[in-house]
């Protein structure tokens, strides 16, 4: 049995670099959105209205259910949360 070392948990869980990159971007966005929404100190109903989401969808967001959100959806939610998104691209190590 050989031991493999990965750069991140996403690298270990996916079959391709593309899938890992997508998961990394989605998880980073979800984390920042969740942090912002929790900082508002609003009920889930009020947060849902501010984000333009249903309450169940907001609940999924706050519970970190990454599989339920595409990268595109998370970009839109971040914009609704008035978060500025900056994308940095660099050569992989």
ABEGO torsion letter per residue (X at the ends): XBBBBBABAAAAABABAAAAAAAAAAAAAAAAAAAAAAAAGBBAAAAAAAAGBBAAAAAAAAAGBAAABBAAAAAAAAAAAGBBBBBBBBBBX
